[in-house]
Every structure is written in C-alpha cells, then in structure tokens.
Amino acid sequence: MTPRIAVVGATGYVGSELCRWLLEHPQFELAAVTSHTHAGKHLGEVVPGLFGLTDLILEPFDPRELSAFDAVLLATPHGISAEYVPALEAAHVPRILELSSDHRTDPAWVYGLAEWNESALLGATRIAVPGCFATAVQLAVAPFVAADAVQGPICIAAATGSTGSGAAPVAGTHHPERFVNFKAYKVFTHQHLKEMHAFLGILGTAPQLHFVPLSAPLDRGIFATVFIPTDERTDPNGLLRAAYADRPLIRFREDSPELRHVRGTAFADISVHREGAMTTVLVAIDNLGKGAAAQAIQCLNLSFRLPADTGLRRAPCTP
Ligand SMILES: NC(=O)c1ccc[n+]([C@@H]2O[C@H](COP(=O)([O-])OP(=O)(O)OC[C@H]3O[C@@H](n4cnc5c(N)ncnc54)[C@H](OP(=O)(O)O)[C@@H]3O)[C@@H](O)[C@H]2O)c1
C-alpha cells in the first residue's frame, strides 16, 4: 500500500514545498495537511501554486487524527515542533520527521544529513532534518573530517536568500530593503553551528568553524564558500568525489556551481579548488530544496527503505 503522509504547517514556505514534492512523488500519497490559521480552506486556495493539483482541505492540528497516517512531517517554527512532538508520540504516530531545530542535537532522533547518515536513516521513525546552512556547510566539510584531513580552523562565508526566514514578513525580508542589499548577520554566532559541531564530532574530530552568514538579494538559495586548510598531500577533489561517488543528489562542477542550476531541486552542486595547502569548496543548494523539503523527502525515502533519490531527480527551471 502507498504510504500516506501528513504535513503539519503546510502553508509555510517549507510546508508548501513539502506538498509540492509529495504531490509528484511516485511512492507516497500526500494525504493530509494541517494549518494553525487556515483550517477549513483548500490547500490550493492558501498556496495558489498548488491550485488545481490537490483537493486537500487544511485541517486543524489533531494528534489522534494524524495517527492514521504513515508519517507526519512537521514544518512548524522552532518551539512549536517541540510542543507538538509529545502529543504525536502519545497518539502513536509511527514516523515523525521534524524540520525545525528542536530535535537536531537530540540523541533520540536520527540527524537527517542524508548522504552521511544513510544507514541510521533506513527504517528510522524519528528524524530531525538539518538546517539549510548546516546542510551546505557539512556537505563541504564532512569528507575532510571523516578522512581526518583538516589541518586547522575552517572559515565559511555563506549567503542565503530571503525565504530562509519563512513566510511571515519581517524587516530583513522586506523587498525594498532586501533587493538592494548584501550584508552579514549573526557573525560567528549562527544557531546552526551547534548542530554542525554535534554531527561533525560524530564523524571525527569536530573542527573549529568560523562562520559568517550573509543575507543576499535573492529569494531562494544558499551559496557557501568554505575554506579548509589541508595537508599538501591531500587530494581534495579526489576526497570529495570518492565520498559522494554513489550519492546521486550531489553533482560536481568544474567551475563555480550556480544557484539557478539548483533552484527548486534536490541537488547540491559542488566544486573544489585548491591553492597550496588551502582548499576551497563551493556549494550551491536551494534552501527550501536540499536545505529543507527535498532533504526531508530523501530522509522519508530512506525511512521507508526506498532509494534515497526516489521522486527527487528533477531539473531546475532555467532560464
Ligand atoms: N525557510 C527555510 O529555508 C528553512 C530551511 C530549513 C529548515 N527550516 C525550518 O522549517 C520550519 C518552517 O520554516 P518556514 O520557512 O516554512 O517558516 P514559515 O514560512 O513561517 O512557515 C511555518 C508555518 O508554521 C505554521 N505556524 C506558525 N505559527 C504556528 C503556531 N504557533 N502553531 C502552529 N503552526 C504555526 C504557519 O502556518 P499555519 O498558520 O497555516 O499553520 C506557518 O506558515 C522552521 O522551523 C524553520 O526553521 C526552514
């Protein structure tokens, strides 16, 4: 039987992106959607991009109703997910995938960096999907940590689009201010550092990360520039290509990856550049794709023991 999936917080940016992927997925059925503020309305009315593609009506959050589904995906804000999970567990929901930061360092949950935690994700029933910056940065850093090839502190400058802040309008995402601007924020203090230290520490010795997040005049996308000091004998290109040899959602580019090539996709595009003992890894992902909803579907696939890329090999719309 086709697994029936419910999305909580379906009207948000990540929630509606989950619905988009699930509506086209060959092995899952998007069977229920919930909303805190729009219960009773059609999903396609509140998320016009999905109009005509589904008859689903937004329901209020009710753990007992949700226990009828094979998996519940939580695309709710931090704090709300932590509130909802105990109620879902009490109602015996069989699988919970959580996209906020509430469970990313909780040892009872599997951390869903899919390329690096595949065996733990197979059949997993509690999955915490990584943050968008954390995904881009760790895809660059993890191969070096796992190979014990990091020779000093790692510096990261990573730019994000405005959808990273969610659908509710705030000053930092207001169009007249955002589209003419480029700035750093939360320098060395971004909340994703915590999950990166935690997971990289499982793969090997967690390196020191100097992380400067940048706010770019884009709606979608994360472009990470990651400077990794390596031994001159290390072959960084070979190291990364070997690490991702059988990972179909990682694509290597000779020149710089481009955000337009990953827009709306599940791909992470990577290039590797070396100068002496310094390696630079460039990573482009869609923050709502590989950085959130598409990686959640990748985790869901593995949880149901399907190939990780089932329903996810989709090209971007370019130009
Ligand atoms: N945006 C990204 O790039 C990104 C990437 C990775 C992870 N995440 C994480 O994914 C989660 C969703 O992010 P988002 O960007 O989609 O945010 P969002 O656009 O603000 O969507 C969150 C949705 O949750 C629902 N919600 C809000 N307050 C609620 C409450 N008090 N109780 C229940 N539901 C409430 C809202 O929909 P209703 O009122 O209709 O229920 C809202 O649309 C967050 O935890 C975020 O940190 C986001």
The ligand as a MOL file (V3000), in Angstrom:
LIG
                    3D

  0  0  0     0  0            999 V3000
M  V30 BEGIN CTAB
M  V30 COUNTS 48 52 0 0 0
M  V30 BEGIN ATOM
M  V30 1 N 12.9040 28.5040 5.2400 0
M  V30 2 C 13.9660 27.7240 5.1540 0
M  V30 3 O 14.8200 27.8920 4.2730 0
M  V30 4 C 14.1510 26.5990 6.1340 0
M  V30 5 C 15.1560 25.6610 5.8990 0
M  V30 6 C 15.3230 24.6070 6.8000 0
M  V30 7 C 14.5020 24.4980 7.9060 0
M  V30 8 N 13.5410 25.4370 8.1160 0 CHG=1
M  V30 9 C 12.6830 25.2690 9.2990 0
M  V30 10 O 11.4260 24.7710 8.8490 0
M  V30 11 C 10.3690 25.2780 9.6770 0
M  V30 12 C 9.3650 26.0170 8.7930 0
M  V30 13 O 10.0510 27.0830 8.1720 0
M  V30 14 P 9.3680 28.0280 7.0910 0
M  V30 15 O 10.4480 28.7960 6.4800 0
M  V30 16 O 8.4370 27.2540 6.2450 0 CHG=-1
M  V30 17 O 8.5110 29.0010 8.0270 0
M  V30 18 P 7.1060 29.6700 7.6930 0
M  V30 19 O 7.0520 30.0260 6.2520 0
M  V30 20 O 6.9500 30.7370 8.7000 0
M  V30 21 O 6.0870 28.5030 7.9300 0
M  V30 22 C 5.8160 27.9510 9.2020 0
M  V30 23 C 4.3440 27.6320 9.2470 0
M  V30 24 O 4.0550 27.0900 10.5250 0
M  V30 25 C 2.7270 27.4950 10.8780 0
M  V30 26 N 2.7290 28.1010 12.2020 0
M  V30 27 C 3.1790 29.3090 12.5500 0
M  V30 28 N 2.9890 29.5480 13.8600 0
M  V30 29 C 2.3980 28.4680 14.3320 0
M  V30 30 C 1.9470 28.1000 15.6030 0
M  V30 31 N 2.0490 28.9410 16.6350 0
M  V30 32 N 1.4070 26.9080 15.7440 0
M  V30 33 C 1.2900 26.0900 14.7130 0
M  V30 34 N 1.7040 26.3680 13.4580 0
M  V30 35 C 2.2490 27.5600 13.2920 0
M  V30 36 C 2.2770 28.5740 9.9160 0
M  V30 37 O 1.2700 28.0910 9.0550 0
M  V30 38 P -0.2490 27.9990 9.5320 0
M  V30 39 O -0.5350 29.2080 10.3690 0
M  V30 40 O -1.0420 27.9300 8.2740 0
M  V30 41 O -0.2880 26.7370 10.3180 0
M  V30 42 C 3.4790 28.8850 9.1080 0
M  V30 43 O 3.1690 29.1440 7.7540 0
M  V30 44 C 11.0410 26.2000 10.6970 0
M  V30 45 O 11.2540 25.5130 11.8810 0
M  V30 46 C 12.3470 26.5660 10.0250 0
M  V30 47 O 13.3650 26.9120 10.9220 0
M  V30 48 C 13.3300 26.4760 7.2610 0
M  V30 END ATOM
M  V30 BEGIN BOND
M  V30 1 1 1 2
M  V30 2 2 2 3
M  V30 3 1 2 4
M  V30 4 1 4 5
M  V30 5 2 4 48
M  V30 6 2 5 6
M  V30 7 1 6 7
M  V30 8 2 7 8
M  V30 9 1 8 9
M  V30 10 1 8 48
M  V30 11 1 9 10
M  V30 12 1 9 46
M  V30 13 1 10 11
M  V30 14 1 11 12
M  V30 15 1 11 44
M  V30 16 1 12 13
M  V30 17 1 13 14
M  V30 18 2 14 15
M  V30 19 1 14 16
M  V30 20 1 14 17
M  V30 21 1 17 18
M  V30 22 2 18 19
M  V30 23 1 18 20
M  V30 24 1 18 21
M  V30 25 1 21 22
M  V30 26 1 22 23
M  V30 27 1 23 24
M  V30 28 1 23 42
M  V30 29 1 24 25
M  V30 30 1 25 26
M  V30 31 1 25 36
M  V30 32 1 26 27
M  V30 33 1 26 35
M  V30 34 2 27 28
M  V30 35 1 28 29
M  V30 36 1 29 30
M  V30 37 2 29 35
M  V30 38 1 30 31
M  V30 39 2 30 32
M  V30 40 1 32 33
M  V30 41 2 33 34
M  V30 42 1 34 35
M  V30 43 1 36 37
M  V30 44 1 36 42
M  V30 45 1 37 38
M  V30 46 2 38 39
M  V30 47 1 38 40
M  V30 48 1 38 41
M  V30 49 1 42 43
M  V30 50 1 44 45
M  V30 51 1 44 46
M  V30 52 1 46 47
M  V30 END BOND
M  V30 END CTAB
M  END
